[in-house]
Amino acid sequence: MKVIITGDHAGMTLRNELKNLLEEMDIEYEDTGCTCETSVDYPDYALPAAERVAKGEFDRGIFICGTGIGMSIAANKVNGIRATVVHDIYSAKLTRQHNNTNVITMGERVIGPGLAREIAKTWLETEFEAGRHANRLGKIANYEG
């Protein structure tokens, strides 16, 4: 598995914690997030990273901002991206099993590093169930054109 991780100024600390997790899990990753503490615009980081996931350069993406909301909205504008904000372990598992999400977003101002690590680990280790869920995702892909 290959993961792209990115974030804006409000997600630097959590992003660094999740990079440690990826290293512990021996998952190849690239960090394209900002390296400053001054305010930046989250679409400048979410959109290019999402495009790289959609093109198949990366299997999945982990995007971090203050709440996870902005990153999710921006990422979902890219065809082929299924991004979601997750701040609990149960949703992390089901978003993979049922929705085959390829991008997860989290908010550093919403959750702490311990929970973020458990969410990311669960999401990374959970497989898509396909079955009836594949038909539903096919409808979304058809709509995207």
C-alpha positions, -999 to +999 in steps of 0.1 A: +000+000+000+011+035-008-004+065+010-003+102+004-006+123+036-012+161+035-026+189+056-027+226+061-013+247+089-039+234+114-030+198+109+008+197+112+010+180+146-015+153+139+000+147+105+034+141+120+019+116+145+002+098+116+035+097+097+050+079+127+021+054+125+027+048+088+064+041+095+055+017+123+031-001+100+058-002+073+035+016+048+052+037+021+040+073+021+046+108+008+040+139+028+028+168+007+015+190+035+025+225+044+055+231+067+045+264+081+024+276+110+010+306+091-025+302+076-027+285+042-057+275+021-066+238+025-077+234-012-041+241-022-031+208-004-063+187-007-069+190-044-034+180-057-032+151-033-067+139-042-058+141-079-028+118-073-050+093-055-075+094-083-048+089-109-036+058-090-003+071-079-014+063-043-038+037-030-052+060-003-048+094+012-049+108+048-057+145+049-056+167+080-069+202+088-085+218+117-118+199+115-113+176+085-143+192+069-126+215+044-102+188+033-131+164+027-152+189+007-122+198-015-111+162-020-146+151-030-146+175-059-121+152-077-137+125-097-130+091-083-124+103-048-145+090-019-133+111+010-149+113+044-144+130+077-139+104+105-135+110+142-144+076+156-132+040+150-166+025+141-170+050+112-134+044+101-142+007+097-175+010+080-164+037+056-139+012+042-162-019+044-192-002+028-180+029+010-145+018-001-132+053+008-098+061-006-093+093+014-099+099+051-099+133+067-095+142+103-094+174+123-065+182+147-087+206+166-114+178+171-095+147+182-062+138+199-033+119+185-041+086+202-076+084+187-063+096+153-038+068+153-065+041+161-088+056+134-061+056+108-049+021+117-084+007+115-091+024+082-058+012+067-063-024+078-100-027+068-109-041+034-139-033+011-167-058+014-179-053-022-212-072-027-242-049-026-219-020-018-201-023-051-234-017-069-240+015-049-205+028-056-210+020-093-240+044-094-218+071-080-190+064-105-216+065-133-229+098-121-193+112-121-191+102-158 
